[in-house]
Amino acid sequence: MAAGLKRYEAEHDWLTTFRLPPYAPDLNPVEAIWSLVRRAMANTAFDAPDDLDRVLRRELRRIQLRPHLTNGCLTATGLTLVPPTPP
């Protein structure tokens, strides 16, 4: 960890940090989101970059409108999300 970040962390007692491994896709909910997108686009050939863009946007929007999907991706990490307590 950079010295500046360590100093910042030490100076702010309200800040809670968690050290994660440098490469841990199983702890990254974005990996699960991309898995959902890839599954929806499996075996698809795109004629033009605009076609790919349109389908990507559609799939990401579909996921965005279904909170249970994003909640499932967060839950799959096994990490708990606890909102900070106001001072």
PyMOL Python script that loads the backbone (N, CA, C, O; Angstrom):
from pymol import cmd

cmd.read_pdbstr("""\
ATOM      1  N   MET A   1       0.848  -1.166   0.000  1.00  0.00           N
ATOM      2  CA  MET A   1       0.000   0.000   0.000  1.00  0.00           C
ATOM      3  C   MET A   1       0.898   1.235   0.000  1.00  0.00           C
ATOM      4  O   MET A   1       1.920   1.266   0.685  1.00  0.00           O
ATOM      5  N   ALA A   2       0.520   2.226  -0.754  1.00  0.00           N
ATOM      6  CA  ALA A   2       1.320   3.439  -0.844  1.00  0.00           C
ATOM      7  C   ALA A   2       1.336   4.170   0.499  1.00  0.00           C
ATOM      8  O   ALA A   2       0.360   4.140   1.249  1.00  0.00           O
ATOM      9  N   ALA A   3       2.432   4.810   0.779  1.00  0.00           N
ATOM     10  CA  ALA A   3       2.594   5.504   2.056  1.00  0.00           C
ATOM     11  C   ALA A   3       1.519   6.564   2.256  1.00  0.00           C
ATOM     12  O   ALA A   3       1.011   6.726   3.366  1.00  0.00           O
ATOM     13  N   GLY A   4       1.171   7.278   1.208  1.00  0.00           N
ATOM     14  CA  GLY A   4       0.141   8.316   1.305  1.00  0.00           C
ATOM     15  C   GLY A   4      -1.209   7.742   1.688  1.00  0.00           C
ATOM     16  O   GLY A   4      -1.944   8.344   2.470  1.00  0.00           O
ATOM     17  N   LEU A   5      -1.536   6.596   1.148  1.00  0.00           N
ATOM     18  CA  LEU A   5      -2.804   5.953   1.475  1.00  0.00           C
ATOM     19  C   LEU A   5      -2.812   5.455   2.914  1.00  0.00           C
ATOM     20  O   LEU A   5      -3.823   5.570   3.608  1.00  0.00           O
ATOM     21  N   LYS A   6      -1.693   4.903   3.362  1.00  0.00           N
ATOM     22  CA  LYS A   6      -1.594   4.461   4.758  1.00  0.00           C
ATOM     23  C   LYS A   6      -1.757   5.647   5.712  1.00  0.00           C
ATOM     24  O   LYS A   6      -2.432   5.544   6.736  1.00  0.00           O
ATOM     25  N   ARG A   7      -1.143   6.751   5.369  1.00  0.00           N
ATOM     26  CA  ARG A   7      -1.242   7.947   6.203  1.00  0.00           C
ATOM     27  C   ARG A   7      -2.688   8.453   6.235  1.00  0.00           C
ATOM     28  O   ARG A   7      -3.210   8.801   7.294  1.00  0.00           O
ATOM     29  N   TYR A   8      -3.318   8.489   5.076  1.00  0.00           N
ATOM     30  CA  TYR A   8      -4.717   8.934   5.002  1.00  0.00           C
ATOM     31  C   TYR A   8      -5.600   8.035   5.862  1.00  0.00           C
ATOM     32  O   TYR A   8      -6.456   8.522   6.601  1.00  0.00           O
ATOM     33  N   GLU A   9      -5.393   6.741   5.764  1.00  0.00           N
ATOM     34  CA  GLU A   9      -6.165   5.783   6.549  1.00  0.00           C
ATOM     35  C   GLU A   9      -5.955   6.017   8.049  1.00  0.00           C
ATOM     36  O   GLU A   9      -6.913   5.972   8.820  1.00  0.00           O
ATOM     37  N   ALA A  10      -4.724   6.263   8.462  1.00  0.00           N
ATOM     38  CA  ALA A  10      -4.412   6.480   9.878  1.00  0.00           C
ATOM     39  C   ALA A  10      -5.034   7.776  10.397  1.00  0.00           C
ATOM     40  O   ALA A  10      -5.405   7.861  11.568  1.00  0.00           O
ATOM     41  N   GLU A  11      -5.148   8.779   9.536  1.00  0.00           N
ATOM     42  CA  GLU A  11      -5.677  10.081   9.949  1.00  0.00           C
ATOM     43  C   GLU A  11      -7.201  10.129   9.998  1.00  0.00           C
ATOM     44  O   GLU A  11      -7.765  11.076  10.546  1.00  0.00           O
ATOM     45  N   HIS A  12      -7.876   9.136   9.440  1.00  0.00           N
ATOM     46  CA  HIS A  12      -9.342   9.145   9.361  1.00  0.00           C
ATOM     47  C   HIS A  12      -9.900   7.899  10.036  1.00  0.00           C
ATOM     48  O   HIS A  12     -10.025   6.840   9.420  1.00  0.00           O
ATOM     49  N   ASP A  13     -10.234   8.051  11.323  1.00  0.00           N
ATOM     50  CA  ASP A  13     -10.692   6.889  12.079  1.00  0.00           C
ATOM     51  C   ASP A  13     -12.054   6.366  11.635  1.00  0.00           C
ATOM     52  O   ASP A  13     -12.416   5.240  11.977  1.00  0.00           O
ATOM     53  N   TRP A  14     -12.813   7.152  10.887  1.00  0.00           N
ATOM     54  CA  TRP A  14     -14.111   6.717  10.388  1.00  0.00           C
ATOM     55  C   TRP A  14     -13.974   5.779   9.187  1.00  0.00           C
ATOM     56  O   TRP A  14     -14.935   5.118   8.792  1.00  0.00           O
ATOM     57  N   LEU A  15     -12.793   5.730   8.624  1.00  0.00           N
ATOM     58  CA  LEU A  15     -12.558   4.947   7.412  1.00  0.00           C
ATOM     59  C   LEU A  15     -12.207   3.510   7.771  1.00  0.00           C
ATOM     60  O   LEU A  15     -11.318   3.253   8.583  1.00  0.00           O
ATOM     61  N   THR A  16     -12.919   2.586   7.153  1.00  0.00           N
ATOM     62  CA  THR A  16     -12.617   1.168   7.345  1.00  0.00           C
ATOM     63  C   THR A  16     -12.104   0.618   6.027  1.00  0.00           C
ATOM     64  O   THR A  16     -12.757   0.768   4.994  1.00  0.00           O
ATOM     65  N   THR A  17     -10.959  -0.009   6.054  1.00  0.00           N
ATOM     66  CA  THR A  17     -10.403  -0.588   4.833  1.00  0.00           C
ATOM     67  C   THR A  17     -10.295  -2.098   4.980  1.00  0.00           C
ATOM     68  O   THR A  17     -10.118  -2.630   6.076  1.00  0.00           O
ATOM     69  N   PHE A  18     -10.403  -2.754   3.866  1.00  0.00           N
ATOM     70  CA  PHE A  18     -10.260  -4.204   3.809  1.00  0.00           C
ATOM     71  C   PHE A  18      -9.201  -4.523   2.775  1.00  0.00           C
ATOM     72  O   PHE A  18      -9.269  -4.053   1.639  1.00  0.00           O
ATOM     73  N   ARG A  19      -8.252  -5.298   3.157  1.00  0.00           N
ATOM     74  CA  ARG A  19      -7.193  -5.694   2.233  1.00  0.00           C
ATOM     75  C   ARG A  19      -7.628  -6.956   1.507  1.00  0.00           C
ATOM     76  O   ARG A  19      -7.894  -7.982   2.132  1.00  0.00           O
ATOM     77  N   LEU A  20      -7.698  -6.877   0.210  1.00  0.00           N
ATOM     78  CA  LEU A  20      -8.064  -8.011  -0.619  1.00  0.00           C
ATOM     79  C   LEU A  20      -6.842  -8.471  -1.393  1.00  0.00           C
ATOM     80  O   LEU A  20      -5.905  -7.697  -1.592  1.00  0.00           O
ATOM     81  N   PRO A  21      -6.842  -9.711  -1.827  1.00  0.00           N
ATOM     82  CA  PRO A  21      -5.735 -10.182  -2.650  1.00  0.00           C
ATOM     83  C   PRO A  21      -5.648  -9.356  -3.941  1.00  0.00           C
ATOM     84  O   PRO A  21      -6.659  -8.822  -4.398  1.00  0.00           O
ATOM     85  N   PRO A  22      -4.460  -9.248  -4.527  1.00  0.00           N
ATOM     86  CA  PRO A  22      -4.314  -8.435  -5.742  1.00  0.00           C
ATOM     87  C   PRO A  22      -5.184  -8.928  -6.901  1.00  0.00           C
ATOM     88  O   PRO A  22      -5.652  -8.120  -7.704  1.00  0.00           O
ATOM     89  N   TYR A  23      -5.402 -10.210  -6.994  1.00  0.00           N
ATOM     90  CA  TYR A  23      -6.261 -10.734  -8.060  1.00  0.00           C
ATOM     91  C   TYR A  23      -7.237 -11.707  -7.425  1.00  0.00           C
ATOM     92  O   TYR A  23      -6.857 -12.808  -7.027  1.00  0.00           O
ATOM     93  N   ALA A  24      -8.485 -11.303  -7.331  1.00  0.00           N
ATOM     94  CA  ALA A  24      -9.493 -12.141  -6.690  1.00  0.00           C
ATOM     95  C   ALA A  24     -10.830 -11.966  -7.407  1.00  0.00           C
ATOM     96  O   ALA A  24     -11.721 -11.297  -6.882  1.00  0.00           O
ATOM     97  N   PRO A  25     -10.988 -12.548  -8.587  1.00  0.00           N
ATOM     98  CA  PRO A  25     -12.233 -12.367  -9.328  1.00  0.00           C
ATOM     99  C   PRO A  25     -13.460 -12.874  -8.566  1.00  0.00           C
ATOM    100  O   PRO A  25     -14.567 -12.380  -8.778  1.00  0.00           O
ATOM    101  N   ASP A  26     -13.270 -13.853  -7.685  1.00  0.00           N
ATOM    102  CA  ASP A  26     -14.403 -14.361  -6.920  1.00  0.00           C
ATOM    103  C   ASP A  26     -14.899 -13.350  -5.885  1.00  0.00           C
ATOM    104  O   ASP A  26     -16.007 -13.495  -5.370  1.00  0.00           O
ATOM    105  N   LEU A  27     -14.104 -12.340  -5.574  1.00  0.00           N
ATOM    106  CA  LEU A  27     -14.516 -11.286  -4.651  1.00  0.00           C
ATOM    107  C   LEU A  27     -14.991 -10.030  -5.378  1.00  0.00           C
ATOM    108  O   LEU A  27     -15.321  -9.031  -4.739  1.00  0.00           O
ATOM    109  N   ASN A  28     -15.026 -10.076  -6.695  1.00  0.00           N
ATOM    110  CA  ASN A  28     -15.387  -8.916  -7.500  1.00  0.00           C
ATOM    111  C   ASN A  28     -16.768  -9.136  -8.122  1.00  0.00           C
ATOM    112  O   ASN A  28     -16.901  -9.961  -9.027  1.00  0.00           O
ATOM    113  N   PRO A  29     -17.804  -8.414  -7.657  1.00  0.00           N
ATOM    114  CA  PRO A  29     -19.145  -8.625  -8.201  1.00  0.00           C
ATOM    115  C   PRO A  29     -19.257  -8.303  -9.689  1.00  0.00           C
ATOM    116  O   PRO A  29     -20.161  -8.798 -10.362  1.00  0.00           O
ATOM    117  N   VAL A  30     -18.353  -7.482 -10.203  1.00  0.00           N
ATOM    118  CA  VAL A  30     -18.398  -7.145 -11.629  1.00  0.00           C
ATOM    119  C   VAL A  30     -18.164  -8.387 -12.487  1.00  0.00           C
ATOM    120  O   VAL A  30     -18.723  -8.503 -13.578  1.00  0.00           O
ATOM    121  N   GLU A  31     -17.345  -9.310 -12.001  1.00  0.00           N
ATOM    122  CA  GLU A  31     -17.109 -10.547 -12.748  1.00  0.00           C
ATOM    123  C   GLU A  31     -18.409 -11.320 -12.942  1.00  0.00           C
ATOM    124  O   GLU A  31     -18.642 -11.890 -14.007  1.00  0.00           O
ATOM    125  N   ALA A  32     -19.258 -11.340 -11.912  1.00  0.00           N
ATOM    126  CA  ALA A  32     -20.543 -12.038 -12.024  1.00  0.00           C
ATOM    127  C   ALA A  32     -21.477 -11.306 -12.985  1.00  0.00           C
ATOM    128  O   ALA A  32     -22.234 -11.941 -13.719  1.00  0.00           O
ATOM    129  N   ILE A  33     -21.427  -9.983 -12.983  1.00  0.00           N
ATOM    130  CA  ILE A  33     -22.251  -9.207 -13.927  1.00  0.00           C
ATOM    131  C   ILE A  33     -21.846  -9.548 -15.358  1.00  0.00           C
ATOM    132  O   ILE A  33     -22.703  -9.809 -16.202  1.00  0.00           O
ATOM    133  N   TRP A  34     -20.537  -9.547 -15.633  1.00  0.00           N
ATOM    134  CA  TRP A  34     -20.073  -9.875 -16.981  1.00  0.00           C
ATOM    135  C   TRP A  34     -20.436 -11.307 -17.355  1.00  0.00           C
ATOM    136  O   TRP A  34     -20.688 -11.597 -18.525  1.00  0.00           O
ATOM    137  N   SER A  35     -20.463 -12.191 -16.387  1.00  0.00           N
ATOM    138  CA  SER A  35     -20.871 -13.560 -16.649  1.00  0.00           C
ATOM    139  C   SER A  35     -22.314 -13.603 -17.139  1.00  0.00           C
ATOM    140  O   SER A  35     -22.636 -14.344 -18.068  1.00  0.00           O
ATOM    141  N   LEU A  36     -23.186 -12.806 -16.512  1.00  0.00           N
ATOM    142  CA  LEU A  36     -24.579 -12.738 -16.955  1.00  0.00           C
ATOM    143  C   LEU A  36     -24.674 -12.189 -18.383  1.00  0.00           C
ATOM    144  O   LEU A  36     -25.449 -12.691 -19.196  1.00  0.00           O
ATOM    145  N   VAL A  37     -23.888 -11.166 -18.675  1.00  0.00           N
ATOM    146  CA  VAL A  37     -23.902 -10.565 -20.014  1.00  0.00           C
ATOM    147  C   VAL A  37     -23.393 -11.570 -21.050  1.00  0.00           C
ATOM    148  O   VAL A  37     -23.996 -11.734 -22.111  1.00  0.00           O
ATOM    149  N   ARG A  38     -22.285 -12.239 -20.738  1.00  0.00           N
ATOM    150  CA  ARG A  38     -21.722 -13.219 -21.691  1.00  0.00           C
ATOM    151  C   ARG A  38     -22.697 -14.353 -21.955  1.00  0.00           C
ATOM    152  O   ARG A  38     -22.835 -14.811 -23.090  1.00  0.00           O
ATOM    153  N   ARG A  39     -23.375 -14.806 -20.903  1.00  0.00           N
ATOM    154  CA  ARG A  39     -24.342 -15.886 -21.067  1.00  0.00           C
ATOM    155  C   ARG A  39     -25.465 -15.471 -22.022  1.00  0.00           C
ATOM    156  O   ARG A  39     -25.904 -16.271 -22.848  1.00  0.00           O
ATOM    157  N   ALA A  40     -25.930 -14.227 -21.911  1.00  0.00           N
ATOM    158  CA  ALA A  40     -27.012 -13.730 -22.761  1.00  0.00           C
ATOM    159  C   ALA A  40     -26.563 -13.566 -24.212  1.00  0.00           C
ATOM    160  O   ALA A  40     -27.386 -13.595 -25.127  1.00  0.00           O
ATOM    161  N   MET A  41     -25.252 -13.394 -24.420  1.00  0.00           N
ATOM    162  CA  MET A  41     -24.746 -13.141 -25.772  1.00  0.00           C
ATOM    163  C   MET A  41     -24.038 -14.354 -26.371  1.00  0.00           C
ATOM    164  O   MET A  41     -23.403 -14.242 -27.420  1.00  0.00           O
ATOM    165  N   ALA A  42     -24.140 -15.493 -25.726  1.00  0.00           N
ATOM    166  CA  ALA A  42     -23.423 -16.684 -26.192  1.00  0.00           C
ATOM    167  C   ALA A  42     -23.806 -17.038 -27.630  1.00  0.00           C
ATOM    168  O   ALA A  42     -24.967 -16.938 -28.026  1.00  0.00           O
ATOM    169  N   ASN A  43     -22.812 -17.450 -28.388  1.00  0.00           N
ATOM    170  CA  ASN A  43     -23.001 -17.904 -29.767  1.00  0.00           C
ATOM    171  C   ASN A  43     -23.660 -16.857 -30.662  1.00  0.00           C
ATOM    172  O   ASN A  43     -24.455 -17.190 -31.540  1.00  0.00           O
ATOM    173  N   THR A  44     -23.321 -15.585 -30.430  1.00  0.00           N
ATOM    174  CA  THR A  44     -23.862 -14.502 -31.242  1.00  0.00           C
ATOM    175  C   THR A  44     -22.740 -13.914 -32.085  1.00  0.00           C
ATOM    176  O   THR A  44     -21.666 -13.594 -31.576  1.00  0.00           O
ATOM    177  N   ALA A  45     -22.999 -13.778 -33.366  1.00  0.00           N
ATOM    178  CA  ALA A  45     -22.055 -13.120 -34.270  1.00  0.00           C
ATOM    179  C   ALA A  45     -22.618 -11.746 -34.606  1.00  0.00           C
ATOM    180  O   ALA A  45     -23.780 -11.625 -34.995  1.00  0.00           O
ATOM    181  N   PHE A  46     -21.807 -10.725 -34.459  1.00  0.00           N
ATOM    182  CA  PHE A  46     -22.260  -9.361 -34.714  1.00  0.00           C
ATOM    183  C   PHE A  46     -21.729  -8.887 -36.056  1.00  0.00           C
ATOM    184  O   PHE A  46     -20.561  -9.093 -36.387  1.00  0.00           O
ATOM    185  N   ASP A  47     -22.601  -8.252 -36.818  1.00  0.00           N
ATOM    186  CA  ASP A  47     -22.224  -7.757 -38.143  1.00  0.00           C
ATOM    187  C   ASP A  47     -21.422  -6.465 -38.064  1.00  0.00           C
ATOM    188  O   ASP A  47     -20.585  -6.194 -38.924  1.00  0.00           O
ATOM    189  N   ALA A  48     -21.680  -5.678 -37.040  1.00  0.00           N
ATOM    190  CA  ALA A  48     -21.028  -4.374 -36.931  1.00  0.00           C
ATOM    191  C   ALA A  48     -20.819  -4.040 -35.458  1.00  0.00           C
ATOM    192  O   ALA A  48     -21.538  -4.549 -34.598  1.00  0.00           O
ATOM    193  N   PRO A  49     -19.841  -3.189 -35.166  1.00  0.00           N
ATOM    194  CA  PRO A  49     -19.613  -2.777 -33.780  1.00  0.00           C
ATOM    195  C   PRO A  49     -20.856  -2.169 -33.122  1.00  0.00           C
ATOM    196  O   PRO A  49     -21.073  -2.333 -31.922  1.00  0.00           O
ATOM    197  N   ASP A  50     -21.669  -1.465 -33.919  1.00  0.00           N
ATOM    198  CA  ASP A  50     -22.893  -0.878 -33.367  1.00  0.00           C
ATOM    199  C   ASP A  50     -23.856  -1.953 -32.872  1.00  0.00           C
ATOM    200  O   ASP A  50     -24.569  -1.743 -31.891  1.00  0.00           O
ATOM    201  N   ASP A  51     -23.879  -3.104 -33.546  1.00  0.00           N
ATOM    202  CA  ASP A  51     -24.739  -4.211 -33.106  1.00  0.00           C
ATOM    203  C   ASP A  51     -24.281  -4.723 -31.738  1.00  0.00           C
ATOM    204  O   ASP A  51     -25.099  -4.958 -30.849  1.00  0.00           O
ATOM    205  N   LEU A  52     -22.987  -4.890 -31.585  1.00  0.00           N
ATOM    206  CA  LEU A  52     -22.436  -5.325 -30.311  1.00  0.00           C
ATOM    207  C   LEU A  52     -22.757  -4.308 -29.224  1.00  0.00           C
ATOM    208  O   LEU A  52     -23.175  -4.683 -28.129  1.00  0.00           O
ATOM    209  N   ASP A  53     -22.568  -3.037 -29.515  1.00  0.00           N
ATOM    210  CA  ASP A  53     -22.841  -1.968 -28.560  1.00  0.00           C
ATOM    211  C   ASP A  53     -24.307  -1.998 -28.124  1.00  0.00           C
ATOM    212  O   ASP A  53     -24.605  -1.884 -26.935  1.00  0.00           O
ATOM    213  N   ARG A  54     -25.200  -2.148 -29.062  1.00  0.00           N
ATOM    214  CA  ARG A  54     -26.632  -2.163 -28.770  1.00  0.00           C
ATOM    215  C   ARG A  54     -26.998  -3.336 -27.848  1.00  0.00           C
ATOM    216  O   ARG A  54     -27.752  -3.165 -26.890  1.00  0.00           O
ATOM    217  N   VAL A  55     -26.465  -4.511 -28.141  1.00  0.00           N
ATOM    218  CA  VAL A  55     -26.776  -5.691 -27.338  1.00  0.00           C
ATOM    219  C   VAL A  55     -26.162  -5.568 -25.943  1.00  0.00           C
ATOM    220  O   VAL A  55     -26.807  -5.914 -24.953  1.00  0.00           O
ATOM    221  N   LEU A  56     -24.932  -5.083 -25.858  1.00  0.00           N
ATOM    222  CA  LEU A  56     -24.313  -4.880 -24.546  1.00  0.00           C
ATOM    223  C   LEU A  56     -25.131  -3.930 -23.691  1.00  0.00           C
ATOM    224  O   LEU A  56     -25.385  -4.199 -22.516  1.00  0.00           O
ATOM    225  N   ARG A  57     -25.538  -2.826 -24.282  1.00  0.00           N
ATOM    226  CA  ARG A  57     -26.341  -1.847 -23.537  1.00  0.00           C
ATOM    227  C   ARG A  57     -27.677  -2.449 -23.105  1.00  0.00           C
ATOM    228  O   ARG A  57     -28.137  -2.208 -21.988  1.00  0.00           O
ATOM    229  N   ARG A  58     -28.286  -3.214 -23.970  1.00  0.00           N
ATOM    230  CA  ARG A  58     -29.570  -3.840 -23.646  1.00  0.00           C
ATOM    231  C   ARG A  58     -29.413  -4.807 -22.464  1.00  0.00           C
ATOM    232  O   ARG A  58     -30.219  -4.801 -21.534  1.00  0.00           O
ATOM    233  N   GLU A  59     -28.371  -5.630 -22.515  1.00  0.00           N
ATOM    234  CA  GLU A  59     -28.167  -6.607 -21.448  1.00  0.00           C
ATOM    235  C   GLU A  59     -27.816  -5.940 -20.123  1.00  0.00           C
ATOM    236  O   GLU A  59     -28.307  -6.354 -19.073  1.00  0.00           O
ATOM    237  N   LEU A  60     -26.977  -4.917 -20.161  1.00  0.00           N
ATOM    238  CA  LEU A  60     -26.640  -4.198 -18.936  1.00  0.00           C
ATOM    239  C   LEU A  60     -27.868  -3.491 -18.363  1.00  0.00           C
ATOM    240  O   LEU A  60     -28.047  -3.444 -17.146  1.00  0.00           O
ATOM    241  N   ARG A  61     -28.701  -2.952 -19.224  1.00  0.00           N
ATOM    242  CA  ARG A  61     -29.940  -2.304 -18.772  1.00  0.00           C
ATOM    243  C   ARG A  61     -30.882  -3.342 -18.157  1.00  0.00           C
ATOM    244  O   ARG A  61     -31.526  -3.073 -17.144  1.00  0.00           O
ATOM    245  N   ARG A  62     -30.961  -4.511 -18.760  1.00  0.00           N
ATOM    246  CA  ARG A  62     -31.807  -5.593 -18.241  1.00  0.00           C
ATOM    247  C   ARG A  62     -31.367  -5.955 -16.820  1.00  0.00           C
ATOM    248  O   ARG A  62     -32.200  -6.127 -15.931  1.00  0.00           O
ATOM    249  N   ILE A  63     -30.069  -6.068 -16.618  1.00  0.00           N
ATOM    250  CA  ILE A  63     -29.535  -6.391 -15.298  1.00  0.00           C
ATOM    251  C   ILE A  63     -29.808  -5.248 -14.320  1.00  0.00           C
ATOM    252  O   ILE A  63     -30.174  -5.475 -13.167  1.00  0.00           O
ATOM    253  N   GLN A  64     -29.625  -4.031 -14.793  1.00  0.00           N
ATOM    254  CA  GLN A  64     -29.834  -2.861 -13.938  1.00  0.00           C
ATOM    255  C   GLN A  64     -31.273  -2.792 -13.434  1.00  0.00           C
ATOM    256  O   GLN A  64     -31.510  -2.381 -12.298  1.00  0.00           O
ATOM    257  N   LEU A  65     -32.223  -3.183 -14.257  1.00  0.00           N
ATOM    258  CA  LEU A  65     -33.636  -3.103 -13.886  1.00  0.00           C
ATOM    259  C   LEU A  65     -34.107  -4.283 -13.049  1.00  0.00           C
ATOM    260  O   LEU A  65     -35.274  -4.339 -12.661  1.00  0.00           O
ATOM    261  N   ARG A  66     -33.226  -5.215 -12.771  1.00  0.00           N
ATOM    262  CA  ARG A  66     -33.565  -6.377 -11.954  1.00  0.00           C
ATOM    263  C   ARG A  66     -32.605  -6.445 -10.755  1.00  0.00           C
ATOM    264  O   ARG A  66     -31.583  -7.130 -10.804  1.00  0.00           O
ATOM    265  N   PRO A  67     -32.951  -5.726  -9.687  1.00  0.00           N
ATOM    266  CA  PRO A  67     -32.045  -5.647  -8.532  1.00  0.00           C
ATOM    267  C   PRO A  67     -31.668  -7.010  -7.957  1.00  0.00           C
ATOM    268  O   PRO A  67     -30.584  -7.153  -7.391  1.00  0.00           O
ATOM    269  N   HIS A  68     -32.524  -8.000  -8.085  1.00  0.00           N
ATOM    270  CA  HIS A  68     -32.172  -9.312  -7.536  1.00  0.00           C
ATOM    271  C   HIS A  68     -30.943  -9.892  -8.234  1.00  0.00           C
ATOM    272  O   HIS A  68     -30.200 -10.668  -7.632  1.00  0.00           O
ATOM    273  N   LEU A  69     -30.722  -9.522  -9.503  1.00  0.00           N
ATOM    274  CA  LEU A  69     -29.524 -10.003 -10.204  1.00  0.00           C
ATOM    275  C   LEU A  69     -28.261  -9.371  -9.626  1.00  0.00           C
ATOM    276  O   LEU A  69     -27.288 -10.068  -9.339  1.00  0.00           O
ATOM    277  N   THR A  70     -28.279  -8.054  -9.457  1.00  0.00           N
ATOM    278  CA  THR A  70     -27.085  -7.401  -8.906  1.00  0.00           C
ATOM    279  C   THR A  70     -26.883  -7.795  -7.443  1.00  0.00           C
ATOM    280  O   THR A  70     -25.749  -7.963  -6.996  1.00  0.00           O
ATOM    281  N   ASN A  71     -27.975  -7.943  -6.699  1.00  0.00           N
ATOM    282  CA  ASN A  71     -27.847  -8.390  -5.306  1.00  0.00           C
ATOM    283  C   ASN A  71     -27.239  -9.788  -5.255  1.00  0.00           C
ATOM    284  O   ASN A  71     -26.425 -10.083  -4.381  1.00  0.00           O
ATOM    285  N   GLY A  72     -27.633 -10.640  -6.187  1.00  0.00           N
ATOM    286  CA  GLY A  72     -27.066 -11.991  -6.244  1.00  0.00           C
ATOM    287  C   GLY A  72     -25.580 -11.962  -6.548  1.00  0.00           C
ATOM    288  O   GLY A  72     -24.818 -12.761  -6.003  1.00  0.00           O
ATOM    289  N   CYS A  73     -25.162 -11.050  -7.410  1.00  0.00           N
ATOM    290  CA  CYS A  73     -23.741 -10.928  -7.738  1.00  0.00           C
ATOM    291  C   CYS A  73     -22.944 -10.455  -6.519  1.00  0.00           C
ATOM    292  O   CYS A  73     -21.821 -10.906  -6.292  1.00  0.00           O
ATOM    293  N   LEU A  74     -23.524  -9.558  -5.748  1.00  0.00           N
ATOM    294  CA  LEU A  74     -22.862  -9.102  -4.524  1.00  0.00           C
ATOM    295  C   LEU A  74     -22.826 -10.216  -3.486  1.00  0.00           C
ATOM    296  O   LEU A  74     -21.806 -10.421  -2.829  1.00  0.00           O
ATOM    297  N   THR A  75     -23.929 -10.931  -3.336  1.00  0.00           N
ATOM    298  CA  THR A  75     -24.004 -12.015  -2.365  1.00  0.00           C
ATOM    299  C   THR A  75     -23.004 -13.117  -2.689  1.00  0.00           C
ATOM    300  O   THR A  75     -22.420 -13.716  -1.785  1.00  0.00           O
ATOM    301  N   ALA A  76     -22.807 -13.383  -3.965  1.00  0.00           N
ATOM    302  CA  ALA A  76     -21.895 -14.454  -4.384  1.00  0.00           C
ATOM    303  C   ALA A  76     -20.459 -14.203  -3.937  1.00  0.00           C
ATOM    304  O   ALA A  76     -19.676 -15.147  -3.828  1.00  0.00           O
ATOM    305  N   THR A  77     -20.102 -12.961  -3.680  1.00  0.00           N
ATOM    306  CA  THR A  77     -18.739 -12.664  -3.232  1.00  0.00           C
ATOM    307  C   THR A  77     -18.510 -13.130  -1.797  1.00  0.00           C
ATOM    308  O   THR A  77     -17.371 -13.370  -1.396  1.00  0.00           O
ATOM    309  N   GLY A  78     -19.588 -13.258  -1.021  1.00  0.00           N
ATOM    310  CA  GLY A  78     -19.447 -13.630   0.375  1.00  0.00           C
ATOM    311  C   GLY A  78     -19.058 -12.459   1.266  1.00  0.00           C
ATOM    312  O   GLY A  78     -18.901 -12.621   2.476  1.00  0.00           O
ATOM    313  N   LEU A  79     -18.901 -11.285   0.674  1.00  0.00           N
ATOM    314  CA  LEU A  79     -18.557 -10.089   1.450  1.00  0.00           C
ATOM    315  C   LEU A  79     -19.835  -9.466   1.997  1.00  0.00           C
ATOM    316  O   LEU A  79     -20.872  -9.500   1.335  1.00  0.00           O
ATOM    317  N   THR A  80     -19.774  -8.910   3.173  1.00  0.00           N
ATOM    318  CA  THR A  80     -20.942  -8.245   3.733  1.00  0.00           C
ATOM    319  C   THR A  80     -20.819  -6.752   3.494  1.00  0.00           C
ATOM    320  O   THR A  80     -19.750  -6.163   3.658  1.00  0.00           O
ATOM    321  N   LEU A  81     -21.911  -6.166   3.111  1.00  0.00           N
ATOM    322  CA  LEU A  81     -21.952  -4.732   2.878  1.00  0.00           C
ATOM    323  C   LEU A  81     -22.744  -4.100   4.015  1.00  0.00           C
ATOM    324  O   LEU A  81     -23.960  -4.268   4.112  1.00  0.00           O
ATOM    325  N   VAL A  82     -22.056  -3.393   4.850  1.00  0.00           N
ATOM    326  CA  VAL A  82     -22.688  -2.734   5.985  1.00  0.00           C
ATOM    327  C   VAL A  82     -22.521  -1.235   5.802  1.00  0.00           C
ATOM    328  O   VAL A  82     -21.397  -0.734   5.752  1.00  0.00           O
ATOM    329  N   PRO A  83     -23.644  -0.509   5.701  1.00  0.00           N
ATOM    330  CA  PRO A  83     -23.500   0.944   5.550  1.00  0.00           C
ATOM    331  C   PRO A  83     -22.843   1.551   6.767  1.00  0.00           C
ATOM    332  O   PRO A  83     -23.032   1.072   7.885  1.00  0.00           O
ATOM    333  N   PRO A  84     -22.069   2.606   6.558  1.00  0.00           N
ATOM    334  CA  PRO A  84     -21.388   3.240   7.688  1.00  0.00           C
ATOM    335  C   PRO A  84     -22.395   3.862   8.650  1.00  0.00           C
ATOM    336  O   PRO A  84     -23.472   4.298   8.243  1.00  0.00           O
ATOM    337  N   THR A  85     -22.037   3.897   9.908  1.00  0.00           N
ATOM    338  CA  THR A  85     -22.876   4.534  10.935  1.00  0.00           C
ATOM    339  C   THR A  85     -22.539   6.008  10.960  1.00  0.00           C
ATOM    340  O   THR A  85     -21.370   6.379  11.059  1.00  0.00           O
ATOM    341  N   PRO A  86     -23.560   6.856  10.871  1.00  0.00           N
ATOM    342  CA  PRO A  86     -23.279   8.301  10.893  1.00  0.00           C
ATOM    343  C   PRO A  86     -22.616   8.704  12.219  1.00  0.00           C
ATOM    344  O   PRO A  86     -22.921   8.136  13.267  1.00  0.00           O
ATOM    345  N   PRO A  87     -21.719   9.678  12.164  1.00  0.00           N
ATOM    346  CA  PRO A  87     -21.023  10.110  13.392  1.00  0.00           C
ATOM    347  C   PRO A  87     -21.963  10.793  14.367  1.00  0.00           C
ATOM    348  O   PRO A  87     -21.537  11.213  15.443  1.00  0.00           O
TER     349      PRO A  87
END
""", "prot")
cmd.dss("prot")
cmd.show_as("cartoon", "prot")
cmd.util.cbc("prot")
cmd.orient("prot")
